[in-house]
Amino acid sequence: TPSNSHSLITPEDVPASAPSNVRVTVHEDGSVLIKWSSMSAEEARGRLLGYQVILSHNGSQTTETVISPWLEARGLLPGRLYTVRVAALTGAGPGPFSD
């Protein structure tokens, strides 16, 4: 007798929320270590491919994509104010960015 059950995988979605607990440490050599909490599978709502990190300064921005929940940024201009935002990334795209 044929079975009436079927298996399926629903499409993945973008992550539901931004990564939490974003922390920035400035080192004496001018490099900056940016860390955040890893995202759970439920929060990711798909296969977590990595994270997008945006560093903004005075209208210009740099976007880095990383796999680990941290980024070491080098080559930043001394004495400048930078804004850091982080989003988790699935195959459906990035989720919301951190504030």
N, C-alpha and C positions, 0 to 999 in steps of 0.2 A: 504494500500500500504506500503510495507517495505521501511524503510529509507535507503538511500545510504550513510549516514554519519557514521563515526566510531570515537570513542574516543581512544586515546592512550597516553601513557606517555613515552617520550624518556628516554633512560638510562642516569643516572647521570654520570658526568665526575669528574675528579679531579679538585680542584679549579684552576682558571685561573692565579691567582697571589698570592704572599706571603702577609701575613698580613702587614699592614703599621703602621708607627708611633710606633715602638718598643721602649720602654723606660725602663730603669733599675734604681732602687733606692736602695742604700745600707743603711741598718739600723744599728744603733750602736750595736745591739745585734748580728751582723754578718749575719742576714738573708737578703735576696735580693728579692725585689718585681719587677717582670717583667710584664709589661702591654703592650698591643697593641690595635689598633683599631679593633672593631668588623667588620666582613666581611658581605657584603650585599648578598642577595640570588643570584643576578646575578653573582657576583664574585665567589661565592661558586660553581656554576654550578651543584648543587645537594643539598641534605639535609645535612646541616652542622652538623657534629657529635661532633666536638670539634677542639682542636688544639694540635699539637705535639710540644714540646719545647725540644730542645737539648742544654745541657750545656756541653761544651768541655773544657778540661784542660790537656795540656801536653800529648796528644795522647789518653786519656781516655774520655769517654762521658757517660752521663746519659740522658735518654729520658723519659720525663713525658708526659702523655696525660691528658688534662684538658678540661672541658666543657666551662668554663668562659674565657673571654679574659684577663686573668692574672694568674700568678703563683707566690707563695711565696716559694722561695727555701731556705732551711736551711742546715746546716752541710757542707757548703763550706769551703775549707781550707783558712785561713787568708793569706793575702799578695800574692795571686796567681792571675794570669790573666786567666779569663774564657771567652770563646766565647759563645754567646747566639744566637740561630737561632730558628725561629718559622715558622710553616707551618699550614695551615688550613686542616681539614680532612673531607672527605665525605666517603660514602660507597665504592667509587671507589678508595680510597686511599688518601695519602697526596698530596697536591699541592707543588709548589716551596717553598723553605725555604727562609726566610729573609736573607739579607746579614749581 
